[in-house]
Amino acid sequence: MTRKRILNVLHKEWAVMATSLNNVLFVTLLPLLITAQALLFVWLVPRFAGESLLQGALEKLRAALPSLEGLPAEEQFQVLLLQQFNFYLLLIPVMIAIGFATFNIVEEKQTRTLEPLLATPVRTWELLLGKALSGAIPALLITWACTGLFLLGVVSLGWGDLLGFILTPSWSVVLFLLVPAVAVLSFLLGVVGSSRAADPKSAQNIAILIVVPVLALIGVQVAGLVWFTPLLVFVLALGVWVVDLLVLRVAVHLFHRETIVVEWR
């Protein structure tokens, strides 16, 4: 029954999402823009920044990939930049969540469409998880699609011989464990924010908190402070999944469905 109730919430949310052209364009065009920016960044940086700028990260990369030593210095620099895309991917579900999930419950407050749903037997955690998954699943799928487009772009730009250095075990762990965890967390924070806020802007202030840790992951690796090995990324992904569970519990605690109809009148 739990699965059925969650699926009902998913179907309801997707039906509403499909009726809004703005939502559809936001979920598709923004990830494409982020992917294009990543390729442009990799193309521009080697031309306008010296390799000494990221020397610490290059040394850690060479230690992680000894076979990299046989490449010219310029290509080693490109591999370093291309490898950052696995963490850059995390921005796709995060940005979609900030722009989309934060409107979720706030809009339902204003249109009074949530009240009939609260009258059904659906449990609070099922409702909130269903709402989070309704955004996280499409965001995850479009993130995976953008990964394919990014790799296609790498080949099109003549960097295809570097793919063997890019598609490492760390990439797989990020793509199939960390990205789903961050996607769910982003939308859970969006749901929490929108359930406690009176307008979308206030809700976004809560959801945007996750942007800082994502940028920090990229920053510490590019700066050479930490190099994320497959084991370290795996531990990080498990940690985010634990945070997902904690945030869901907090969301359920904050979502007072017994008084919500009265408070929103």
Phi, psi and omega in degrees: 000321179301313180299319181295319180294319178296318178297324178296319177296317179301312182298319180296315181293318180293326178295319178292318181299319184292340181277350182253114178296325180298318179297315182297315180294322181295317183290336183259314187285321180299313177299323178295322178294318179297318179296316179297322178296322179297315179296319179296321179299313181295327180286323186277318188303312180299338182274338186236000179229140179282153180294334180297338180298327182240035185298320180299316179293323179297321179295319178292324178295318179296324178291324180283328181233083182303329181294347180293338183300335182281352181272154172299155183302322180296319180289326174299319178298319179295318178301317179303314181290319180296327181291342179287345183296333180298322175279328177299330177303328183298336180291336183295302178296328180297311182292324176297318181297317181297319183275339188244306185295330181293340177275349190305288185281329178302315179295323179291331174298315185285325182267353179061036179265353181277333185302315178299325180292323179292339180279352179276169181287001183300132178286159182299315181293327177292319179297311183290320177295319178298319178295318179294316181292330181297332175264324184294322182295309176299322179296321179293316180296317180290330177294317177296321178296320179292330175298316177298319178294322178297314179295323175297320177295323178300315179294318183295330180275004176088018180254020185300330181289351180266355184301325180297333178273343183269315184278073181266169174304326179299321178300316181297318180295317178298313187293320188254352177238308185286316180299313176300320180296316180291325178298312179296316180298318181300315182284329173297316177296323177297318179293317177300313181298316183288333179284339181253354185254159180265345181212159183302324182297318178295322179294323180295330180297332178278313183295330184289349180302331185283344180296320184299311178299324179295314178295327179294322178301315179294317184296315183291330179282316179295325180284352179082012180286319180219139172248123186278102176284166178304319180295317181294320178293322178298315178297319178299316180297316178299321178298320180292323177296323176296317177298323177304314180296319180294317180295323177298318178297318178297318180299317179297319180295323183279341185268092183273090184289337181293327182249001189294324180294318181292317184293332184268000180287000000 
